[in-house]
């Protein structure tokens, strides 16, 4: 009968694989949508619904909303024009357009 040989190799511990290259600056989301008839859109973040006022002049336009950790930027799809930017405040449900002056009639100083 033939002899059976068993070869044992000591186990080697190799380092775990890690991603190479630069890391992304943070988390971001892309959302393709159409504004409603009043130029507004809803946005859900961290389980809460928030509202973005883009402007009545942009009603029913197709837009791309880019959300990162601190801001949301709304861009018109056809022209590439930046329609609005909004600073994220988790304590509020309405985030105003920071590109426009505050007040009922833009351009009128109070």
C-alpha beads as a LAMMPS data file, in Angstrom:
LAMMPS data file: protein, C-alpha beads

110 atoms
109 bonds

1 atom types
1 bond types

-500.0 500.0 xlo xhi
-500.0 500.0 ylo yhi
-500.0 500.0 zlo zhi

Masses

1 110.0

Atoms # bond

1 1 1 0.000 0.000 0.000
2 1 1 1.222 3.519 -0.823
3 1 1 2.037 5.955 1.940
4 1 1 -0.115 9.109 2.268
5 1 1 1.750 12.326 2.884
6 1 1 0.141 15.431 4.295
7 1 1 1.951 18.699 3.809
8 1 1 1.145 21.392 6.334
9 1 1 1.911 25.066 5.639
10 1 1 1.868 27.583 8.457
11 1 1 -0.945 30.104 7.918
12 1 1 0.210 33.533 6.835
13 1 1 -1.635 36.673 7.895
14 1 1 -1.835 39.125 5.027
15 1 1 -2.990 42.737 5.374
16 1 1 -6.611 43.390 4.407
17 1 1 -7.349 45.105 1.137
18 1 1 -8.009 48.832 1.359
19 1 1 -9.265 51.262 -1.291
20 1 1 -6.534 53.106 -3.112
21 1 1 -6.612 56.678 -4.335
22 1 1 -8.188 59.800 -2.906
23 1 1 -11.293 59.502 -0.768
24 1 1 -14.508 61.232 -1.738
25 1 1 -15.089 64.548 0.071
26 1 1 -18.350 63.367 1.618
27 1 1 -21.764 61.928 1.004
28 1 1 -23.894 63.427 -1.766
29 1 1 -27.155 62.585 -3.532
30 1 1 -28.512 63.342 -7.000
31 1 1 -32.233 63.699 -7.603
32 1 1 -33.931 64.307 -10.945
33 1 1 -37.349 65.911 -10.530
34 1 1 -39.857 68.397 -11.901
35 1 1 -40.886 71.476 -9.922
36 1 1 -44.563 71.855 -9.029
37 1 1 -46.891 74.574 -10.359
38 1 1 -45.627 77.049 -7.732
39 1 1 -41.908 76.407 -8.368
40 1 1 -41.329 74.347 -5.222
41 1 1 -40.093 70.837 -4.512
42 1 1 -40.094 68.512 -1.518
43 1 1 -36.971 66.807 -0.291
44 1 1 -36.692 64.028 2.283
45 1 1 -33.551 64.029 4.415
46 1 1 -32.824 61.959 7.523
47 1 1 -36.415 60.714 7.617
48 1 1 -37.939 64.217 7.602
49 1 1 -39.706 66.062 4.798
50 1 1 -38.314 69.479 3.867
51 1 1 -39.505 72.031 1.303
52 1 1 -37.418 74.032 -1.142
53 1 1 -38.729 77.257 -2.663
54 1 1 -37.034 77.671 -6.047
55 1 1 -39.297 80.394 -7.471
56 1 1 -42.571 80.791 -9.349
57 1 1 -40.701 81.787 -12.529
58 1 1 -39.277 78.248 -12.687
59 1 1 -42.562 76.364 -12.247
60 1 1 -42.800 72.933 -13.956
61 1 1 -39.140 72.911 -15.043
62 1 1 -37.119 69.694 -14.976
63 1 1 -34.302 70.011 -12.459
64 1 1 -31.379 68.172 -10.923
65 1 1 -30.964 68.565 -7.149
66 1 1 -27.459 67.890 -5.817
67 1 1 -27.391 67.437 -2.047
68 1 1 -24.219 67.167 0.010
69 1 1 -23.692 67.438 3.767
70 1 1 -24.356 71.187 4.054
71 1 1 -26.148 72.466 0.917
72 1 1 -28.610 71.567 -1.807
73 1 1 -28.067 73.030 -5.278
74 1 1 -30.922 72.966 -7.825
75 1 1 -29.916 73.082 -11.512
76 1 1 -32.191 73.305 -14.564
77 1 1 -31.616 70.260 -16.765
78 1 1 -32.073 71.884 -20.172
79 1 1 -29.872 74.958 -19.744
80 1 1 -27.569 73.944 -16.879
81 1 1 -28.420 77.176 -15.039
82 1 1 -28.149 77.103 -11.241
83 1 1 -31.640 78.043 -10.071
84 1 1 -31.080 78.015 -6.317
85 1 1 -28.871 76.958 -3.450
86 1 1 -30.205 76.064 -0.022
87 1 1 -28.333 75.716 3.266
88 1 1 -29.384 72.630 5.206
89 1 1 -30.838 73.385 8.633
90 1 1 -32.188 70.130 10.124
91 1 1 -34.348 72.062 12.621
92 1 1 -36.452 73.752 9.906
93 1 1 -38.822 72.246 7.359
94 1 1 -38.485 75.089 4.817
95 1 1 -35.075 75.935 3.397
96 1 1 -35.039 79.269 1.591
97 1 1 -33.105 80.057 -1.573
98 1 1 -29.859 81.695 -0.437
99 1 1 -29.313 83.297 -3.865
100 1 1 -32.322 85.589 -3.412
101 1 1 -32.719 88.444 -0.956
102 1 1 -35.224 87.708 1.820
103 1 1 -38.572 89.442 1.793
104 1 1 -41.871 89.264 0.030
105 1 1 -40.743 91.273 -3.004
106 1 1 -37.100 90.616 -3.928
107 1 1 -35.112 93.772 -4.463
108 1 1 -37.215 95.904 -2.098
109 1 1 -35.265 96.866 1.004
110 1 1 -37.175 96.962 4.265

Bonds

1 1 1 2
2 1 2 3
3 1 3 4
4 1 4 5
5 1 5 6
6 1 6 7
7 1 7 8
8 1 8 9
9 1 9 10
10 1 10 11
11 1 11 12
12 1 12 13
13 1 13 14
14 1 14 15
15 1 15 16
16 1 16 17
17 1 17 18
18 1 18 19
19 1 19 20
20 1 20 21
21 1 21 22
22 1 22 23
23 1 23 24
24 1 24 25
25 1 25 26
26 1 26 27
27 1 27 28
28 1 28 29
29 1 29 30
30 1 30 31
31 1 31 32
32 1 32 33
33 1 33 34
34 1 34 35
35 1 35 36
36 1 36 37
37 1 37 38
38 1 38 39
39 1 39 40
40 1 40 41
41 1 41 42
42 1 42 43
43 1 43 44
44 1 44 45
45 1 45 46
46 1 46 47
47 1 47 48
48 1 48 49
49 1 49 50
50 1 50 51
51 1 51 52
52 1 52 53
53 1 53 54
54 1 54 55
55 1 55 56
56 1 56 57
57 1 57 58
58 1 58 59
59 1 59 60
60 1 60 61
61 1 61 62
62 1 62 63
63 1 63 64
64 1 64 65
65 1 65 66
66 1 66 67
67 1 67 68
68 1 68 69
69 1 69 70
70 1 70 71
71 1 71 72
72 1 72 73
73 1 73 74
74 1 74 75
75 1 75 76
76 1 76 77
77 1 77 78
78 1 78 79
79 1 79 80
80 1 80 81
81 1 81 82
82 1 82 83
83 1 83 84
84 1 84 85
85 1 85 86
86 1 86 87
87 1 87 88
88 1 88 89
89 1 89 90
90 1 90 91
91 1 91 92
92 1 92 93
93 1 93 94
94 1 94 95
95 1 95 96
96 1 96 97
97 1 97 98
98 1 98 99
99 1 99 100
100 1 100 101
101 1 101 102
102 1 102 103
103 1 103 104
104 1 104 105
105 1 105 106
106 1 106 107
107 1 107 108
108 1 108 109
109 1 109 110
